[in-house]
Amino acid sequence: MQKEGNTAPSSSATSRIRHRKRSNEVIPEPSKTNGGNLLVDDRNKYKSMWIRTYSTVWMIGGFAFIVYMGHLYITAMVVVIQIFMAKELFNLLRKAHEDSHLPGFRLLNWHFFFTAMLFVYGRLLSQPLNTVASDKFLYQFVSTLIKYHMAICYFLYIAGFMWFILSLKKKMYKYQFGQYAWTHMILIVVFTQSSFTVANIFEGIFWFLLPAALIVINDIFAYLFGFFFGRTPLIKLSPKKTWEGFIGASVTTIISAFVLANILGRFQWLTCPRKDLSTGWLQCDPGPLFKPEYYTLPGWFPQWFPWTDISILPVQLHALCLGLFASIIAPFGGFFASGFKRAFKIKDFGDSIPGHGGITDRMDCQMVMAVFAYIYHQSFIVRQGISVEMILDQILTYLTLEEQQTLLLRLGQILHERLGHS
């Protein structure tokens, strides 16, 4: 009897251990197959479609207005999106019981967030900030901030690091170190892509707007094709994604890339890079990429076609590469987010956008696309080497007014001597 009494608790303990192991896995319902959640089989799909459409129209309208306002407003929009993304991701692993015993611990996460923001945007906007400061006192102040920017950010981070060490509490170590690591992973994910996004904005709104628009187009048409024609499941991580939606969206996105590049590339305000933080309209030499080239259609082309020749911007060929990436590679950012949500057993990262979820749910593919757009632009578009503008930017950024005057006198003497010898 005693032996039987000992085996009962051990068997119950074993069952509890097994139950805990199973609780970390997403167990599919046996009644649902991989294709059981397809949009074509969803009875409430029209209601969700109208909610999603309503939110999409408002987002596109607001986005278009911000783009019309210019570079600074777009950058401000990126900052706001970052804050919402960080908030959603911070809340993902927080536990109310543990946080109640750690006053000020949430504030520490935001301290690291804004320190990282100061570091990233300080480096990105150092040249525009220095250019816009015309007042002598303001110029000296901005120059000092830029000069000691890295040291300021480092000491802010060290202050947060010391704050974290001093806040450690017994029986909370594992939770606190988990939150510390999670916070730093969020900073890497959020600010890595945002730094590329802001760099794209100041290289010309075109290089921000076109990639972002292609992701939106791909997302919309993947939803529509899957809504009406989707029958074949694409990937288990996203049960509602179908091959029909993926292929239909890919074709539509590539065509849209070619057409949109022709439309957007004809506006200098979108193609000119911004070198300062002013908000005026831009005018510049568009460069060979944005100058139309005319081609005569071959004789075998149908006679009913109204045009005998067409004009194509060279940038449209580059846009095809962006469209190909946006339709085939960028969706894997969404698949990654879907797997991430399944791991934590959540449907969406938030509920701030009706019908879409949270801000992070809309930015998963945009993050992948922004990085690619910047790398592609720097690798295949920007001319390599040192230019006069680059040297002038360095002079205006890192030399004081007195040093600039000395440089001007020395340069004048050197040029005078060379012209005299010639």
C-alpha positions as CSV (number, residue, x, y, z in Angstrom):
1,M,0.0,0.0,0.0
2,Q,2.8,2.3,0.8
3,K,4.4,1.7,-2.5
4,E,1.1,2.4,-4.3
5,G,0.7,5.6,-2.4
6,N,4.2,6.7,-3.5
7,T,3.5,6.0,-7.2
8,A,0.4,8.1,-7.3
9,P,2.0,11.4,-6.5
10,S,4.9,10.7,-8.9
11,S,2.5,9.9,-11.7
12,S,0.6,13.1,-11.1
13,A,3.9,15.1,-11.0
14,T,4.9,13.5,-14.3
15,S,1.6,14.4,-15.8
16,R,2.1,18.0,-14.6
17,I,5.6,18.1,-16.2
18,R,4.3,16.8,-19.4
19,H,1.4,19.3,-19.4
20,R,3.9,22.1,-18.9
21,K,6.0,21.0,-21.8
22,R,2.9,20.8,-24.1
23,S,1.7,24.2,-23.0
24,N,4.5,25.9,-24.8
25,E,3.5,24.5,-28.2
26,V,0.7,25.6,-30.4
27,I,-1.5,22.5,-30.8
28,P,-3.6,22.6,-33.9
29,E,-7.2,21.6,-33.6
30,P,-7.8,18.2,-35.2
31,S,-11.0,19.5,-36.9
32,K,-9.1,22.1,-38.8
33,T,-6.8,21.4,-41.7
34,N,-4.1,23.8,-42.9
35,G,-6.6,25.3,-45.3
36,G,-9.5,25.6,-42.8
37,N,-8.9,29.3,-42.2
38,L,-8.9,30.4,-45.8
39,L,-10.7,33.7,-46.5
40,V,-12.9,32.1,-49.1
41,D,-14.3,29.8,-46.4
42,D,-14.7,32.6,-43.8
43,R,-18.4,33.4,-43.2
44,N,-17.6,36.8,-41.7
45,K,-15.1,37.8,-44.4
46,Y,-17.2,40.6,-45.9
47,K,-17.6,42.3,-42.5
48,S,-13.8,42.1,-41.8
49,M,-13.1,43.2,-45.4
50,W,-15.1,46.5,-44.9
51,I,-13.5,47.2,-41.6
52,R,-10.1,46.6,-43.1
53,T,-10.9,48.7,-46.2
54,Y,-12.1,51.6,-44.0
55,S,-8.9,51.6,-42.0
56,T,-6.8,51.2,-45.1
57,V,-8.4,54.3,-46.8
58,W,-7.7,56.4,-43.7
59,M,-4.1,55.2,-43.5
60,I,-3.4,55.9,-47.1
61,G,-5.0,59.3,-46.9
62,G,-3.0,60.3,-43.9
63,F,0.1,58.9,-45.4
64,A,-0.4,60.8,-48.6
65,F,-0.9,64.1,-46.6
66,I,2.3,63.6,-44.6
67,V,4.3,62.8,-47.7
68,Y,2.9,66.0,-49.3
69,M,4.1,68.0,-46.2
70,G,7.7,67.0,-46.8
71,H,10.8,65.3,-45.4
72,L,10.6,66.5,-41.8
73,Y,7.0,65.4,-41.4
74,I,7.8,62.0,-42.9
75,T,10.6,61.6,-40.4
76,A,8.3,62.6,-37.6
77,M,5.9,60.0,-38.8
78,V,8.7,57.4,-38.6
79,V,9.5,58.4,-35.1
80,V,5.8,58.1,-34.0
81,I,5.6,54.6,-35.6
82,Q,8.8,53.6,-33.8
83,I,7.3,54.6,-30.4
84,F,4.1,52.6,-31.1
85,M,6.1,49.6,-32.2
86,A,8.3,49.7,-29.1
87,K,5.2,50.1,-26.9
88,E,3.6,47.0,-28.5
89,L,6.8,44.9,-28.3
90,F,7.6,46.0,-24.7
91,N,4.1,44.9,-23.6
92,L,4.5,41.5,-25.2
93,L,6.7,40.0,-22.5
94,R,5.6,42.1,-19.5
95,K,4.0,40.5,-16.5
96,A,1.9,42.7,-14.3
97,H,2.7,40.8,-11.1
98,E,6.4,41.1,-11.5
99,D,6.2,44.8,-12.7
100,S,4.2,45.7,-9.5
101,H,7.3,44.7,-7.5
102,L,9.7,46.7,-9.7
103,P,8.7,50.4,-9.6
104,G,10.3,52.4,-12.3
105,F,11.4,49.3,-14.3
106,R,9.2,50.2,-17.3
107,L,10.7,53.7,-17.3
108,L,14.1,52.1,-17.7
109,N,13.0,50.5,-21.0
110,W,12.0,53.9,-22.3
111,H,15.3,55.4,-21.1
112,F,17.2,52.9,-23.3
113,F,14.7,53.5,-26.2
114,F,15.2,57.3,-26.2
115,T,19.0,57.0,-25.8
116,A,19.1,54.8,-28.9
117,M,16.9,57.3,-30.7
118,L,19.2,60.1,-29.8
119,F,22.2,58.1,-31.0
120,V,20.6,57.0,-34.3
121,Y,19.0,60.3,-35.3
122,G,21.9,62.3,-34.0
123,R,24.2,60.5,-36.5
124,L,21.7,60.7,-39.4
125,L,20.7,64.3,-39.0
126,S,24.1,65.8,-37.9
127,Q,24.8,67.4,-41.3
128,P,21.2,68.8,-41.8
129,L,21.3,70.2,-38.2
130,N,24.6,72.0,-38.7
131,T,23.5,73.4,-42.1
132,V,20.2,74.9,-40.8
133,A,21.8,76.7,-37.8
134,S,22.5,80.2,-39.2
135,D,22.7,82.0,-35.8
136,K,26.2,82.1,-34.4
137,F,25.3,81.0,-30.9
138,L,23.0,78.3,-32.2
139,Y,25.6,77.2,-34.6
140,Q,28.2,76.8,-31.8
141,F,25.6,75.0,-29.7
142,V,24.7,72.5,-32.5
143,S,28.3,72.0,-33.4
144,T,29.1,71.2,-29.8
145,L,26.3,68.7,-29.6
146,I,27.4,67.0,-32.8
147,K,31.0,66.9,-31.6
148,Y,30.2,65.3,-28.3
149,H,27.1,63.4,-29.5
150,M,28.6,59.9,-29.1
151,A,30.0,60.7,-25.6
152,I,26.6,62.0,-24.5
153,C,24.8,58.9,-25.8
154,Y,27.4,56.6,-24.2
155,F,27.0,58.2,-20.8
156,L,23.2,58.1,-21.0
157,Y,23.4,54.4,-21.8
158,I,25.9,53.8,-18.9
159,A,23.5,55.7,-16.6
160,G,20.7,53.3,-17.7
161,F,23.0,50.3,-17.2
162,M,23.8,51.4,-13.6
163,W,20.1,52.0,-13.0
164,F,19.4,48.4,-14.1
165,I,22.1,46.9,-11.9
166,L,20.9,48.9,-8.8
167,S,17.3,47.9,-9.5
168,L,18.0,44.1,-9.4
169,K,15.9,42.3,-6.8
170,K,16.1,38.9,-5.3
171,K,13.8,36.3,-6.9
172,M,13.4,38.7,-9.9
173,Y,16.7,38.3,-11.5
174,K,15.6,36.0,-14.3
175,Y,12.6,38.3,-15.2
176,Q,14.7,41.4,-15.1
177,F,17.6,40.1,-17.2
178,G,15.0,38.7,-19.7
179,Q,13.5,42.1,-20.0
180,Y,16.9,43.7,-20.4
181,A,17.7,41.3,-23.3
182,W,14.3,41.8,-24.8
183,T,14.6,45.6,-24.7
184,H,17.9,45.5,-26.5
185,M,16.5,43.1,-29.2
186,I,13.7,45.6,-29.7
187,L,16.1,48.4,-30.1
188,I,18.1,46.5,-32.7
189,V,15.0,45.5,-34.7
190,V,13.3,48.9,-34.5
191,F,16.2,51.3,-35.0
192,T,18.1,49.2,-37.6
193,Q,15.3,49.5,-40.1
194,S,14.3,53.0,-39.1
195,S,17.8,54.3,-39.7
196,F,17.7,53.0,-43.2
197,T,14.2,54.5,-43.7
198,V,15.3,58.0,-42.6
199,A,18.4,57.7,-44.8
200,N,16.1,56.9,-47.8
201,I,13.9,59.9,-47.0
202,F,16.8,62.4,-47.2
203,E,18.2,60.7,-50.3
204,G,14.9,61.7,-52.0
205,I,11.3,61.0,-51.0
206,F,11.2,58.8,-54.1
207,W,13.4,56.2,-52.5
208,F,11.2,56.1,-49.4
209,L,7.8,56.4,-51.1
210,L,8.2,53.8,-53.9
211,P,9.4,50.9,-51.7
212,A,6.8,51.7,-49.0
213,A,4.0,51.9,-51.7
214,L,5.0,48.6,-53.2
215,I,4.7,46.8,-49.9
216,V,1.2,48.4,-49.4
217,I,0.2,47.4,-52.9
218,N,1.5,43.8,-52.4
219,D,-0.4,43.5,-49.1
220,I,-3.6,44.8,-50.6
221,F,-3.6,42.6,-53.6
222,A,-2.5,39.5,-51.7
223,Y,-5.5,40.0,-49.6
224,L,-7.9,40.6,-52.5
225,F,-6.6,37.7,-54.6
226,G,-6.7,35.4,-51.5
227,F,-10.2,36.8,-50.6
228,F,-11.8,35.9,-54.0
229,F,-9.6,33.1,-55.4
230,G,-7.5,31.7,-52.6
231,R,-7.8,27.9,-52.4
232,T,-4.2,26.6,-52.0
233,P,-2.5,27.3,-48.6
234,L,0.9,28.9,-49.0
235,I,2.7,28.4,-45.6
236,K,1.6,26.8,-42.3
237,L,2.8,29.9,-40.3
238,S,0.0,32.0,-42.0
239,P,-3.0,29.7,-42.6
240,K,-4.9,32.5,-44.5
241,K,-2.0,33.1,-47.0
242,T,-2.6,31.3,-50.3
243,W,-0.6,30.7,-53.5
244,E,-3.3,32.5,-55.5
245,G,-2.9,35.6,-53.3
246,F,0.9,35.4,-53.4
247,I,1.2,35.0,-57.2
248,G,-1.5,37.6,-58.0
249,A,0.1,40.1,-55.7
250,S,3.5,39.5,-57.1
251,V,2.4,40.2,-60.7
252,T,0.5,43.3,-59.6
253,T,3.4,44.6,-57.5
254,I,5.9,44.3,-60.3
255,I,3.7,46.0,-62.8
256,S,2.9,48.7,-60.3
257,A,6.6,49.3,-59.6
258,F,7.2,50.0,-63.3
259,V,4.2,52.4,-63.6
260,L,4.7,54.2,-60.3
261,A,8.4,54.8,-60.9
262,N,7.4,56.6,-64.1
263,I,4.9,58.8,-62.3
264,L,6.9,59.6,-59.2
265,G,10.1,60.1,-61.1
266,R,8.7,63.1,-62.9
267,F,8.5,65.3,-59.8
268,Q,11.7,67.0,-58.7
269,W,10.3,67.5,-55.2
270,L,10.3,63.7,-54.8
271,T,13.6,62.9,-56.5
272,C,15.8,65.7,-55.2
273,P,17.8,64.8,-52.0
274,R,17.3,67.0,-48.9
275,K,20.5,68.4,-47.5
276,D,19.0,70.5,-44.6
277,L,16.0,70.6,-42.4
278,S,14.1,73.3,-44.3
279,T,10.6,72.6,-45.6
280,G,10.7,74.5,-48.9
281,W,10.1,72.9,-52.3
282,L,13.2,71.4,-53.9
283,Q,14.6,71.9,-57.3
284,C,17.7,70.2,-58.7
285,D,19.2,68.5,-61.7
286,P,17.2,65.2,-61.7
287,G,20.1,63.2,-63.1
288,P,20.2,60.7,-65.9
289,L,18.0,58.2,-63.9
290,F,15.0,60.6,-64.0
291,K,15.4,61.9,-67.6
292,P,13.1,60.1,-70.1
293,E,14.5,58.1,-72.9
294,Y,12.4,57.6,-76.0
295,Y,12.0,54.3,-77.9
296,T,10.2,53.7,-81.2
297,L,7.9,50.7,-81.2
298,P,8.8,48.0,-83.8
299,G,6.8,47.6,-87.0
300,W,5.2,44.3,-85.9
301,F,3.4,46.1,-83.0
302,P,-0.4,46.2,-83.5
303,Q,-1.6,49.2,-85.5
304,W,-4.5,49.9,-83.2
305,F,-2.1,50.8,-80.4
306,P,-2.3,54.7,-80.2
307,W,1.4,55.4,-79.7
308,T,4.3,54.9,-82.1
309,D,7.0,55.6,-79.5
310,I,7.2,55.5,-75.7
311,S,9.2,57.2,-73.1
312,I,10.8,55.3,-70.2
313,L,12.8,56.6,-67.3
314,P,15.9,54.6,-66.6
315,V,14.9,54.4,-62.9
316,Q,11.9,52.2,-64.0
317,L,14.3,49.4,-64.6
318,H,15.6,49.7,-61.1
319,A,12.0,49.8,-59.9
320,L,11.4,46.4,-61.3
321,C,14.1,45.0,-59.0
322,L,12.4,46.8,-56.0
323,G,9.1,45.3,-57.1
324,L,10.5,41.8,-57.4
325,F,12.0,42.0,-53.9
326,A,8.7,43.5,-52.5
327,S,6.7,40.7,-54.0
328,I,8.9,37.7,-53.3
329,I,11.3,38.4,-50.5
330,A,9.7,41.0,-48.3
331,P,6.6,38.9,-47.5
332,F,9.0,36.6,-45.5
333,G,9.1,39.5,-43.0
334,G,5.4,38.9,-42.5
335,F,5.9,35.1,-42.2
336,F,8.5,35.7,-39.6
337,A,6.1,37.9,-37.6
338,S,3.4,35.3,-38.0
339,G,5.7,32.6,-36.5
340,F,6.7,35.0,-33.8
341,K,3.0,35.6,-32.8
342,R,2.4,31.9,-32.9
343,A,5.3,31.3,-30.5
344,F,3.7,33.7,-28.0
345,K,0.1,32.6,-28.8
346,I,-1.2,36.0,-29.8
347,K,-3.3,37.0,-32.8
348,D,-1.8,40.5,-33.3
349,F,0.8,42.7,-31.8
350,G,-1.8,45.2,-30.8
351,D,-5.2,46.6,-31.7
352,S,-4.5,50.2,-32.6
353,I,-5.6,49.7,-36.3
354,P,-9.1,48.2,-36.7
355,G,-9.0,45.2,-39.0
356,H,-5.2,45.2,-39.2
357,G,-4.0,44.7,-35.6
358,G,-1.2,46.8,-34.3
359,I,1.4,49.1,-35.9
360,T,4.0,46.3,-35.8
361,D,1.7,44.1,-37.8
362,R,1.8,46.6,-40.6
363,M,5.6,47.2,-40.4
364,D,6.9,43.6,-40.6
365,C,7.4,43.7,-44.4
366,Q,8.3,47.4,-44.4
367,M,11.3,46.8,-42.2
368,V,12.8,44.3,-44.6
369,M,12.0,46.5,-47.6
370,A,13.5,49.6,-46.2
371,V,16.9,48.0,-45.6
372,F,16.9,46.5,-49.1
373,A,16.0,49.8,-50.7
374,Y,18.8,51.6,-48.9
375,I,21.4,48.9,-49.8
376,Y,20.2,48.8,-53.4
377,H,20.4,52.6,-53.7
378,Q,23.9,52.8,-52.2
379,S,25.2,49.9,-54.2
380,F,23.7,50.5,-57.7
381,I,22.4,54.1,-57.8
382,V,24.8,56.4,-55.9
383,R,28.1,57.2,-57.6
384,Q,31.0,55.8,-55.7
385,G,33.9,58.1,-54.7
386,I,34.4,61.5,-53.1
387,S,32.3,64.4,-54.5
388,V,32.5,68.1,-53.9
389,E,29.2,68.0,-52.0
390,M,30.6,65.3,-49.7
391,I,33.7,67.4,-48.9
392,L,31.6,70.5,-48.3
393,D,29.3,68.6,-45.9
394,Q,32.3,67.4,-44.0
395,I,33.7,70.9,-43.8
396,L,30.4,72.5,-42.6
397,T,29.9,69.7,-40.1
398,Y,33.2,69.3,-38.4
399,L,35.0,72.6,-38.8
400,T,34.3,75.8,-36.8
401,L,33.8,79.1,-38.6
402,E,37.4,80.2,-37.9
403,E,38.7,76.9,-39.2
404,Q,36.6,77.3,-42.3
405,Q,37.9,80.8,-42.9
406,T,41.5,79.5,-42.5
407,L,40.8,76.7,-44.9
408,L,39.4,79.2,-47.4
409,L,42.6,81.4,-47.2
410,R,44.9,78.4,-47.5
411,L,42.9,77.0,-50.4
412,G,43.0,80.4,-52.1
413,Q,46.8,80.6,-51.7
414,I,47.3,77.2,-53.2
415,L,45.1,77.8,-56.1
416,H,46.8,81.2,-56.7
417,E,50.2,79.5,-56.8
418,R,49.1,76.8,-59.1
419,L,47.5,79.3,-61.5
420,G,50.6,81.4,-61.4
421,H,52.9,78.5,-62.3
422,S,50.6,77.5,-65.2
